């Protein structure tokens, strides 16, 4: 899935419904938002595993 597709989906399925629900004044043409500014989707280290405590494994060692 492309970064642009994710942006469109997040706006359509999350941002837009929240704006409507809370009746927020919002002009999309006059606004911008940054989502994943690098444009790269990666898994961090060590393999982005956050166990039951929510801490990274490296913290526990």
C-alpha positions as a printed Julia matrix, in Angstrom:
61×3 Matrix{Float64}:
   0.0    0.0    0.0
   1.37   3.4   -0.89
   1.93   6.28   1.5
  -0.55   8.41  -0.46
  -3.2    5.68  -0.15
  -2.65   5.5    3.62
  -2.99   9.3    3.86
  -6.26   9.22   1.9
  -7.65   6.35   3.96
  -6.7    7.93   7.3
  -8.28  11.22   6.29
 -11.45   9.59   4.97
 -11.93   7.04   7.76
 -10.55   8.87  10.82
  -9.97  12.6   10.4
 -13.11  13.49   8.47
 -15.51  11.58  10.78
 -13.94  13.2   13.87
 -14.26  16.66  12.38
 -17.91  15.99  11.6
 -18.63  14.38  15.0
 -17.25  17.32  16.98
 -18.47  19.94  14.47
 -15.0   21.43  14.18
 -14.42  24.3   11.77
 -12.06  22.85   9.2
 -11.07  23.81   5.68
  -9.03  21.04   4.07
  -7.71  23.38   1.39
  -6.31  25.69   4.09
  -4.84  22.93   6.26
  -2.14  20.32   6.17
  -1.12  17.39   8.29
   1.97  15.22   8.33
   1.66  11.49   8.61
   4.83   9.42   8.4
   6.89  12.38   7.26
   9.76  10.21   6.02
   7.51   8.29   3.65
   9.19   5.06   4.74
   7.47   2.26   6.65
   9.94   0.28   8.75
  10.0   -1.99  11.74
  12.24  -0.56  14.44
  14.65  -2.48  16.6
  14.83  -4.93  18.2
  12.14  -6.06  15.83
   9.75  -3.55  17.44
   8.55  -6.03  19.99
   6.8   -4.43  22.91
   5.84  -7.18  25.33
   3.03  -7.21  27.86
   4.66  -4.44  29.88
   4.79  -2.21  26.82
   8.56  -1.79  27.05
  11.04  -2.65  24.36
  12.93  -5.92  24.89
  16.26  -4.09  24.92
  15.18  -2.25  28.08
  14.68  -5.56  29.87
  18.19  -6.87  29.14
